[in-house]
């Protein structure tokens, strides 16, 4: 029987935070391993550009919880 995304996500959210982070890392690494090679270089450039903007005082960070809340609002959740 195939479990739905919601079932799997709900189960994952019951894990201790350290296990959730391990799961997230595993999923991201798997996605990156099968991804576009050129995308990696592009992301490295984008990360460097963003760091430079922050260091120059041209950008500021936001708490991750705020970002997630805004995304949920836009998606109507």
Secondary structure, 3 states (H helix, E strand, C coil): CCCCHHHHHHHHHCCCHHHHHHHHHHHHHHHHHCCCHHHHHHHHHHHHHHHHHHHCCCCCCCCHHHHHHHHHHHCCC
